[in-house]
Amino acid sequence: MTRTDKPGAVRSLTQGAKARIAIAAAAVALAATVWGVATVVEPGRHPRDGNASRQSDDPANPGSPGSPQQVPDGLTHDSESGRDAVNITIDDGPDPQWTPKVLQVLKKYDVKATFCMIGPQARDHPDLVKEVVAGGHRLCDHTMDHDVRMDKKPLEYQEKQILDAKKLIEQAAGDGVKVEYYRAPGGAFTPDSRRIAAAHGMRPLGWNVDSKDFSKPGAAAIVNTVKNEIRNGQTVLFHDGGGNRSQTVDALDQVLSWLKAEGRPTGFPVRTGPSS
């Protein structure tokens, strides 16, 4: 009887063990699935420090899971349209007087630009934000207050300036349109501000050619500055906000005419490629 019972006991033990193994295997599979989702490198993500797939909810520490980061945090200057292309970028709007005129010039030459907008300006002029988007242009976060000394301010201040503006711009744009770039006022980037932007899907955007239109030196001077400095790189800075931009409108028309005559295409700054 004892011998008869032992095989049954062994069978019972084996069945229990199998059940426990099955449960353990399911738990392992579930964990692998969760971590697999967390560690998959999303399309277009740029590997950085061998750990690009593990981003962070903390903008100052993008090294652990949970962040929506999809772009590198290095400054971009190159163009998606190739090495000969020029990126036209427009800052400080939208402005009810000058943004429509800038859009008219861009449409005249069938050129798409990147508009770096101030949060409250976008909030106050949602119709212009929508018009920019409808024209096939892209949006860039230019902070809430255009504080050119924000690189001297605490991390919390930088984060609020960037993320509050992003929210206002996207609310004004509507229809799920996303802000794709971040440009610091006056170029006051910091490692933290770049990481904050990238962690929220915005590629930090620099420039190579400052048209100097902000100082209103005259349309001819603006055009000459662009022509003389275009060898420095592919991204040109103009303004549609911050005051009277009649010189900018005239100069932009002349610059785009010149680029067309030179056979230079225009495009958008790269979002997922390496820094330039």
Disulfide bonds with the S-S distance in Angstrom:
none
